[in-house]
Amino acid sequence: MTLLTVVNGFGGHAIALGIAGVGSAVGTGIAAMGAMGLWKQSIKDKKKLPALALAMVGMPLSQVIYGMIFMNSLIGADLNPDSYMNQMIFALFVGIAIAASAIMQGRAGAAACSNLAVDDKQGAGMYIAAMGVIETVALLAMVFGMGGIPAA
């Protein structure tokens, strides 16, 4: 007796979520290192700890949400199991684009923290704006990736 199981709509789309999650973890870690350096310097100089640094740490977290939204869209497409390999490759590259955005956002956040150590009164708006531009890369990867999912 042979058992045959067909699971429609389930390729390797969790790859996008996993890779985006790794990117978010790396990005938040990098930004956190910059924030901790800033806070250490603030303590040393007996200054108030700049709370903006915590925002810099948290910004790369949103990319994991974009990976999840893309994954759910791929699941919802209910594609033919014959396309699993294509789904995995597609999810891989969307996930990489989202992860790269998170990592670079973390690096920019760490640099912003370094700048805040010099002067915590200037530049905050520009740092947030620059982080937003980097965030846009992840949003575009998710949206364009979702647009590339064929209709079932």
Helices and strands as residue ranges (DSSP letters): H 14-44, H 52-58, G 59-61, H 62-76, G 81-83, H 84-118, H 124-147
